[in-house]
Every structure is written in structure tokens, then in C-alpha cells.
Amino acid sequence: MSENKKVLICPMDWGIGHATRCVPVVEKFRELGAEVTIAASGRPLEFLKKEFPTVPVIDFPGIKIQYPRNRWIALKMLRLAPILLLGIWREHKVLKKIISQTGATLVISDNRYGCWHNAIPSVFITHQLEIQVPAGLKLIKSFLNFVNRWFINKYTECWVPDFEPHRGLAGGLSHPARMPERTHYVGILSRFSPKIDLHANIATQSFDLLIMLSGPEPQRTLLEEKILMQLVNINMQVAMVRGITESEEEFILDGRIHVFAHLETTRMQAIIKASDLVICRSGYSSIMDIVTLGKRAIFIPTPGQTEQEYLARYLKDKKIYFSINQKEFDLLYAIEMSKNFPGMVIRNDYSALISRIKEIGIMSRPFFSEQGK
């Protein structure tokens, strides 16, 4: 990339999944000579600060939504629609100020709908080109997807972290009947890389089971409590990564349950590779990580989160990964059933992503007279 390419990368802050899949995006921009600034908040910001300690960061709060304890997330989102739209508008206004302060010539937004700019190229990263809704809300699906496309089309380009043939890894989510304009598939995006030497200064043992917790509260804590209760009488070597990026706490329960608040990428990859089976949410970033490392897994979708429920069902129907809902979760049953689901391996050489970075880099330019637009 030519000089003066200053890239602002803005991941959504609902869980850390959007931040983890930004890791290869940050890496590739930096490898191509761009100056990167990360604008995020909460756990995603803490995660990316640890991954890239030399990259400048800006606290850029997103839209704060407390997930319900029951499964009626979609209904709550509908009731909060005015607040969400106001939040997008505010996010858009704050972004203009950040760009003026940083002199950014390009914005990369991972699922933040307000992070486009009229004066410089802006890219929207998403796998949700077709929003899923509960059966009882089918009548509003067309309207929601119209709004989704309207926002996406505000951006210069849309990058889909999936592959195009055979409905990809995300099925109908990333392969809708009607595509937004200027959409490009860039392959799956995982923070894990085959370049990492798993034997270099990493002391880890083998685990029968790895539990990776993530996502918004209170559902993250509810799942943690449910799994811990069922682990009491099961004689297995277990690792549990709680997904709490603001803590470095580590401890062992009952001599066999190794608990980590958070692990940086190298240690996380080593523990995944050293585990026979993984249990985690069916968030798309988690799925991409599991597929990249070729591990077997059990997926537990966040209750009421239609995207995760769709992905879990899609991959279960294809006989690739077993999944079970949180309310009915039974650890021994899930482990036994998972033996019939082999998992899969997908590698990404990032050539499609690098190609798009180079193309969008040509579009960006030093940011002078058009500030404030």
C-alpha cells in the first residue's frame, strides 16, 4: 500500500467474536504497510489491546444492550428499535470526530452499522446478509432485511467472512437471494494461524474437554454456572476459558478443572489443539476458529439469538457438528452424541482478503479538505 494509508478498525462490542475475527484484518493491513488504529470498547477493546500492544487504540463505545435472561431477544430488539437507531446515529457522529482526530483514510467496521463516512472509503464486515427471525415474526423479516441492506449499502464495500461456493460455512446467512451492492467474499477469518509454533514456550497438558465461554451477559454467566454444576461428578481433565478479557485470573478446581479468565491467542490455540473436544457458543467467529483448527465441537447457541440458532441447526443438519440448546443441555448426553459428528477443516490463505485490502487501499487517499463531511 502507498504512504498515508491510515486505517481505523471498529469491531462491534457484543462479545469478543467481532474483535477476534478482526485479528487477521489488522495483521494483513499492517503487513501491507498501513497505519492501524483500533476503535472499540469493553472486552473487545481489552482483547485487541493485548493482541496488538503497539497499535494505538481509542475507546469508542457502542450501543449498550442488556440481553434478557429468557429467549425473547428478538422481541426485545424490536421494542428497542428506536434506541438502536438513535445509537447508530450517535455512533456515526462520533466516528466523524474520530476520523478528524486521527486523519484516517479508510474505515473498517465489523458489524457496526454507524461506522461509514461520506468522504473516505468505508468497509462493512458481516456474515449476516440475511437476518434470521423467530417463526412468530416472519412477517417482519423482509422489512428487517431491507433495513439491513440499506445500512450495508451506505458502505463502499461489504466483506463477507465466508467462501462463496456451496452456501459456504454460514449457509443462508451469508448467501441471501438478494445481495447487497459491492459485496465480496474474503474467506473465513480466524485469529489462529498455522504460523504459530505450538511448541515454543507453551507448557500445556492434554484435556478431554475444553469449554470456551463468550458472548454478552447474563447468558455467558448462566451457561458457565450450568456447565460447572454438571462437571462436578464427571472425571475428566477439563479446561475452561471464561472469556473475561479484563482479568488474568487462573485457578484449578477439584484438581482437574483448569479455569482461565482469558488466554491470549498463542496459548488459546495451544489449548484448543491439546483438547479432544470443544464446547462453545455457535457464534460465527467461534465456528471459524474451530474449523480453522479442525477440532470436533459441541455448539450451544445463545438462547433466542436467531443467528446462532440458525448456524447450530445448519451445521447439525449437515452432520458436521452436534449442537444442543442451553435449556436442555446435558453434558454426558452431548459428549456421547458428538461422537457421530466429525467436524471439518477449512484453510484460508487470505489471498481474497489481501486482494480486497489492496483494492480498497487504492481508493483511500490523504484526508484533508473533506474533513467534517
Helices and strands as residue ranges (DSSP letters): E 6-11, H 17-20, H 23-31, E 35-40, H 42-51, E 57-59, H 73-79, H 81-102, E 106-110, E 122-125, G 135-140, H 141-152, E 157-160, G 165-167, G 171-173, E 183-185, E 209-212, H 219-231, E 238-241, E 250-253, E 257-260, H 265-273, E 278-280, H 284-293, E 297-299, H 306-317, E 322-323, H 331-338, H 351-363
